[in-house]
Amino acid sequence: MNTIQTQSTAASAPVTAANAQTDTKQMSSDFMKMLVAQMQYQDPTKPVDSAQMTSQLAQISTVDGINKLNDTMNALASSLQGNVTSQAANMIGRDVLVPGSNISLTQGQAKFGVQLPTAADVVNVSIVNDAGKTVKVLSMGSQAAGNLPISWNGTDANGQSVPNGNYTFQVAATLNGQAVRAVPLERVGVTSVMNTADGVSLSLTNNKSILATGVQQIL
């Protein structure tokens, strides 16, 4: 009877978190074996509680359902990751706008941008050379919230052409006299795409990398 009592106790034990990590098919098989043994050797004056058995079967079914749901979600995540990687690959060889304040003036032309979280009634962009001197201030006037592409023709405040090379820029934006926290956007090229633990990452021509979600505009 001790053996039978042990089987009965095991059959009536609730499914724990540790049990949930085991193979649900094996759990169901073991449960049915114990249930049959319990029915065979149960005390006729104390029959098995049917409600308790139903609860235990429901727990096993729930665990099985959760495992299947996890498998489905993992498969969906892998599929979506593959789609994102494929789409990101189309950016290889193209230029993008990403957070940064560097300007590369080439053949008297440069493109960059500004991201405005809110509308601004005054937006001024100061272009600074490597000596720290402001060579040009671009007055952009009133602008709506969002990404603002900017082009510079490589001339200074006097209309004279400046040397090609690397510059930086600063943004001052206000709305009704209050500062707007504008984000400078620099133009860089995409050289490769790779999957990382955080998502799809882009390798850039400035020897940096950024998640694909950080790209503000594709040029």
Secondary structure, DSSP 8 states (H G I E B T S, - for coil): -HHHHHHHHHHHS---HHHHTS-HHHHHHHHHHHHHHHHHH--TTS---HHHHHHHHHHHHHHHHHHHHHHHHHHHHHHHHHHHHHHHHTTTTSEEEEE--EEEEBTTBEEEEEEESS-EEEEEEEEE-TTS-EEEEEEEEEE-SEEEEEEE-SB-TTS-B--SEEEEEEEEEEETTEEE--EEEEEEEEEEEEEETTEEEEEETTS-EEEGGG--EE-
